[in-house]
Structures are given as C-alpha cells and as structure tokens.
Amino acid sequence: MLAYYLHSLDPVIFRIYDNVGPRWYGLAYVLAFVSSYVVFLWLAKRGYADLPPQRVGDFITGCALFGVIVGGRLGYVFFYKPEMLREPLSILRVWEGGMSSHGGMFGLLAFTFYYAHRHKISWTNLGDNLVVTAPIGLFFGRCANFINGELYGRARESIRHSRRRMRLLMQCTAIQK
C-alpha cells in the first residue's frame, strides 16, 4: 500500500459570511510583523542596532508595508504574471492571490537602504538586525503555505520512479517467498 497525504485544511480560520473571514496568511503576516518588532526592539534596547528603540516601530511598519507587502506583490507581478502590467489596476487585487518571497526580500532590501540613507543610519547594521528577525517571518509564512496546500509539490511520473517502484516490488516479492 502506498502512503499519501490528502490535504484538507481550510485557508480561512473561521467564516463570518460565505467565504469572508480571517485567513491563515493574514494571521501569519501579523505574527511575523509583531514578533519581528519585539525581537528588533530587544536588539535596539541592548545596543545591537544603530536604530533608537523609539524608531523601531516606524522601521518595522515601513518594512512590513513597503518592503514585504508591496515588494512581494510587485515581485509576483514581474516574475510570474507580467501580463498584469497591461491592466495596472489588477495589481491591486490582492484577494485574487499572488505574493512572492523573493519580491518581498528585494522590497525589504530597497526599503532598508532608503530608510538608512534618509535617517543616516548604517545600512549594514540594519541589515544585520533584519537577518535575525527575517527567519521568524519566513517560518510563519511557510506555516501559512502549508495550510493553504502550496508545499506539496507536483505529481510526477518518470522512468526513474517506475524503476524504483519495480525494484521495491521485486524485493518485497523475494522476501515473501
């Protein structure tokens, strides 16, 4: 008997009406931004960040809005759906899906560079501190990917896989005799 996983998790946490309600992705973003704020504030209070603790909230909010969300959406448009550029208002339809993690990373880098330049703070120091907080966001994002059924891969049939199955079948038959 072959073992397999049947994905049946709902992307909506609870329904208010029909398909309207908070989603796991939204919760993942909120948890990522709040936990990043807490960790970055901890780093700033201990002197690891050049950013004063009073500015951590502004920086994380900017990173969240402009870096991760706008960068992630634009990354999706440029890397996966360039046809959306023909109808620019379709870029705003985020409820139809479409974010890219590498677009969010580029947006985060761009915003960090802009923020550091504007406030005359070391860009590399901000980056060093973001490297500590970014995996938290990636963790929550991957959890939401799993709940939405996006991490299972594609079904594939190839000669190599068929040969492996045949070899296993022959070994099992030989053992049973």
C-alpha positions as a Markdown table, in Angstrom:
| # | Residue | x | y | z |
|---|---|---|---|---|
| 1 | Met | 0.0 | 0.0 | 0.0 |
| 2 | Leu | 1.3 | 3.4 | -0.9 |
| 3 | Ala | 1.1 | 6.2 | 1.7 |
| 4 | Tyr | -0.1 | 9.6 | 0.7 |
| 5 | Tyr | -1.2 | 12.8 | 2.2 |
| 6 | Leu | -4.7 | 14.2 | 1.5 |
| 7 | His | -4.7 | 18.0 | 2.2 |
| 8 | Ser | -8.0 | 19.1 | 3.7 |
| 9 | Leu | -7.0 | 22.2 | 5.7 |
| 10 | Asp | -9.1 | 25.3 | 5.2 |
| 11 | Pro | -7.3 | 28.6 | 4.4 |
| 12 | Val | -10.0 | 30.6 | 6.2 |
| 13 | Ile | -9.6 | 30.5 | 10.0 |
| 14 | Phe | -13.4 | 31.0 | 10.6 |
| 15 | Arg | -16.1 | 32.2 | 8.4 |
| 16 | Ile | -18.1 | 35.3 | 9.0 |
| 17 | Tyr | -20.2 | 35.0 | 5.8 |
| 18 | Asp | -19.7 | 32.6 | 2.9 |
| 19 | Asn | -16.0 | 32.9 | 2.0 |
| 20 | Val | -15.4 | 36.0 | 4.1 |
| 21 | Gly | -13.3 | 35.7 | 7.3 |
| 22 | Pro | -9.7 | 36.0 | 8.6 |
| 23 | Arg | -7.2 | 33.8 | 6.7 |
| 24 | Trp | -4.2 | 32.0 | 7.9 |
| 25 | Tyr | -2.0 | 34.1 | 5.6 |
| 26 | Gly | -3.2 | 37.3 | 7.4 |
| 27 | Leu | -2.5 | 35.8 | 10.8 |
| 28 | Ala | 1.0 | 34.7 | 9.6 |
| 29 | Tyr | 1.8 | 38.3 | 8.5 |
| 30 | Val | 0.5 | 39.8 | 11.7 |
| 31 | Leu | 2.5 | 37.3 | 13.8 |
| 32 | Ala | 5.6 | 37.8 | 11.7 |
| 33 | Phe | 5.5 | 41.6 | 12.0 |
| 34 | Val | 4.7 | 41.6 | 15.7 |
| 35 | Ser | 7.4 | 39.1 | 16.6 |
| 36 | Ser | 9.9 | 41.0 | 14.4 |
| 37 | Tyr | 9.0 | 44.2 | 16.2 |
| 38 | Val | 9.6 | 42.5 | 19.6 |
| 39 | Val | 12.9 | 41.0 | 18.6 |
| 40 | Phe | 14.2 | 44.1 | 16.9 |
| 41 | Leu | 13.2 | 46.2 | 19.9 |
| 42 | Trp | 15.1 | 43.8 | 22.1 |
| 43 | Leu | 18.1 | 44.2 | 19.9 |
| 44 | Ala | 17.8 | 48.0 | 19.9 |
| 45 | Lys | 17.5 | 48.3 | 23.6 |
| 46 | Arg | 20.6 | 46.3 | 24.1 |
| 47 | Gly | 22.6 | 48.4 | 21.7 |
| 48 | Tyr | 23.0 | 45.9 | 18.9 |
| 49 | Ala | 21.1 | 48.2 | 16.5 |
| 50 | Asp | 22.0 | 51.7 | 15.4 |
| 51 | Leu | 18.3 | 52.4 | 15.4 |
| 52 | Pro | 17.0 | 54.0 | 18.6 |
| 53 | Pro | 14.2 | 52.0 | 20.3 |
| 54 | Gln | 11.7 | 54.8 | 19.7 |
| 55 | Arg | 12.1 | 54.3 | 15.9 |
| 56 | Val | 11.8 | 50.5 | 15.8 |
| 57 | Gly | 8.0 | 50.7 | 15.3 |
| 58 | Asp | 8.3 | 53.1 | 12.3 |
| 59 | Phe | 11.0 | 51.0 | 10.7 |
| 60 | Ile | 9.2 | 47.6 | 11.1 |
| 61 | Thr | 5.9 | 49.2 | 9.9 |
| 62 | Gly | 7.7 | 50.6 | 6.8 |
| 63 | Cys | 9.4 | 47.2 | 6.2 |
| 64 | Ala | 6.1 | 45.5 | 6.5 |
| 65 | Leu | 4.1 | 47.8 | 4.3 |
| 66 | Phe | 6.6 | 48.8 | 1.6 |
| 67 | Gly | 9.2 | 46.1 | 1.8 |
| 68 | Val | 7.3 | 42.9 | 2.3 |
| 69 | Ile | 3.8 | 43.6 | 1.0 |
| 70 | Val | 4.4 | 45.9 | -1.9 |
| 71 | Gly | 7.7 | 44.2 | -2.8 |
| 72 | Gly | 6.1 | 40.8 | -2.6 |
| 73 | Arg | 3.2 | 41.8 | -4.8 |
| 74 | Leu | 5.4 | 43.5 | -7.4 |
| 75 | Gly | 7.8 | 40.6 | -7.3 |
| 76 | Tyr | 4.8 | 38.3 | -8.1 |
| 77 | Val | 3.7 | 40.6 | -11.0 |
| 78 | Phe | 7.2 | 40.9 | -12.5 |
| 79 | Phe | 8.4 | 37.3 | -12.1 |
| 80 | Tyr | 5.2 | 35.3 | -12.6 |
| 81 | Lys | 2.4 | 37.4 | -14.1 |
| 82 | Pro | 3.9 | 40.2 | -16.3 |
| 83 | Glu | 0.6 | 40.3 | -18.2 |
| 84 | Met | -0.9 | 42.1 | -15.2 |
| 85 | Leu | 1.1 | 45.1 | -16.3 |
| 86 | Arg | -1.3 | 45.6 | -19.2 |
| 87 | Glu | -4.0 | 46.2 | -16.7 |
| 88 | Pro | -2.3 | 48.0 | -13.8 |
| 89 | Leu | -5.3 | 48.1 | -11.5 |
| 90 | Ser | -5.3 | 44.3 | -11.4 |
| 91 | Ile | -2.1 | 44.6 | -9.4 |
| 92 | Leu | -4.2 | 46.0 | -6.5 |
| 93 | Arg | -6.5 | 42.9 | -6.5 |
| 94 | Val | -4.5 | 41.1 | -3.7 |
| 95 | Trp | -7.5 | 39.0 | -2.8 |
| 96 | Glu | -7.0 | 37.1 | -6.0 |
| 97 | Gly | -3.7 | 35.8 | -4.6 |
| 98 | Gly | -0.1 | 36.4 | -5.6 |
| 99 | Met | 2.9 | 37.2 | -3.4 |
| 100 | Ser | 6.5 | 36.2 | -4.0 |
| 101 | Ser | 9.0 | 35.7 | -1.2 |
| 102 | His | 11.9 | 36.9 | -3.3 |
| 103 | Gly | 10.0 | 40.0 | -4.3 |
| 104 | Gly | 9.4 | 40.7 | -0.6 |
| 105 | Met | 13.1 | 40.2 | 0.0 |
| 106 | Phe | 14.0 | 42.8 | -2.7 |
| 107 | Gly | 11.4 | 45.2 | -1.4 |
| 108 | Leu | 12.8 | 44.8 | 2.1 |
| 109 | Leu | 16.3 | 45.5 | 0.9 |
| 110 | Ala | 15.2 | 48.5 | -1.0 |
| 111 | Phe | 13.2 | 50.0 | 1.9 |
| 112 | Thr | 16.1 | 49.3 | 4.4 |
| 113 | Phe | 18.5 | 51.1 | 2.1 |
| 114 | Tyr | 16.1 | 54.0 | 1.7 |
| 115 | Tyr | 15.4 | 54.2 | 5.5 |
| 116 | Ala | 19.1 | 54.0 | 6.4 |
| 117 | His | 20.0 | 56.7 | 3.9 |
| 118 | Arg | 17.2 | 59.0 | 5.0 |
| 119 | His | 17.9 | 58.7 | 8.7 |
| 120 | Lys | 21.7 | 58.5 | 8.3 |
| 121 | Ile | 21.9 | 55.1 | 9.9 |
| 122 | Ser | 24.3 | 52.3 | 8.9 |
| 123 | Trp | 22.6 | 50.2 | 6.2 |
| 124 | Thr | 24.6 | 47.1 | 7.1 |
| 125 | Asn | 23.8 | 47.4 | 10.8 |
| 126 | Leu | 20.0 | 47.5 | 9.9 |
| 127 | Gly | 20.6 | 44.5 | 7.6 |
| 128 | Asp | 22.4 | 42.6 | 10.3 |
| 129 | Asn | 19.5 | 43.0 | 12.7 |
| 130 | Leu | 16.9 | 42.2 | 10.0 |
| 131 | Val | 18.8 | 38.9 | 9.3 |
| 132 | Val | 17.9 | 38.0 | 12.9 |
| 133 | Thr | 14.2 | 38.8 | 12.5 |
| 134 | Ala | 13.6 | 37.6 | 8.9 |
| 135 | Pro | 13.5 | 33.9 | 9.7 |
| 136 | Ile | 10.7 | 34.4 | 12.1 |
| 137 | Gly | 8.6 | 35.8 | 9.2 |
| 138 | Leu | 9.7 | 33.1 | 6.9 |
| 139 | Phe | 8.6 | 30.5 | 9.5 |
| 140 | Phe | 5.1 | 31.9 | 9.8 |
| 141 | Gly | 4.9 | 32.3 | 6.0 |
| 142 | Arg | 5.8 | 28.6 | 5.4 |
| 143 | Cys | 3.2 | 27.6 | 8.0 |
| 144 | Ala | 0.6 | 29.5 | 6.1 |
| 145 | Asn | 1.9 | 28.0 | 2.8 |
| 146 | Phe | 1.3 | 24.5 | 4.3 |
| 147 | Ile | -2.2 | 25.3 | 5.5 |
| 148 | Asn | -3.1 | 26.6 | 2.0 |
| 149 | Gly | -1.8 | 23.4 | 0.4 |
| 150 | Glu | 1.1 | 25.1 | -1.5 |
| 151 | Leu | 4.0 | 23.0 | -0.4 |
| 152 | Tyr | 3.2 | 19.5 | -1.6 |
| 153 | Gly | 4.9 | 19.7 | -5.0 |
| 154 | Arg | 3.7 | 18.3 | -8.3 |
| 155 | Ala | 2.6 | 14.8 | -9.2 |
| 156 | Arg | 5.3 | 13.2 | -11.3 |
| 157 | Glu | 5.7 | 10.0 | -13.2 |
| 158 | Ser | 9.1 | 9.2 | -14.8 |
| 159 | Ile | 11.0 | 6.2 | -15.8 |
| 160 | Arg | 13.3 | 6.6 | -12.8 |
| 161 | His | 10.4 | 6.5 | -10.4 |
| 162 | Ser | 8.8 | 3.5 | -12.2 |
| 163 | Arg | 12.1 | 1.5 | -11.9 |
| 164 | Arg | 12.4 | 2.2 | -8.2 |
| 165 | Arg | 8.9 | 1.0 | -7.6 |
| 166 | Met | 9.5 | -2.1 | -9.7 |
| 167 | Arg | 12.7 | -2.8 | -7.7 |
| 168 | Leu | 10.9 | -2.4 | -4.4 |
| 169 | Leu | 8.1 | -4.6 | -5.6 |
| 170 | Met | 10.6 | -7.3 | -6.6 |
| 171 | Gln | 12.4 | -7.1 | -3.3 |
| 172 | Cys | 9.1 | -7.5 | -1.4 |
| 173 | Thr | 8.1 | -10.4 | -3.6 |
| 174 | Ala | 11.5 | -12.1 | -3.0 |
| 175 | Ile | 11.2 | -11.6 | 0.8 |
| 176 | Gln | 7.7 | -13.0 | 0.9 |
| 177 | Lys | 8.7 | -16.3 | -0.9 |
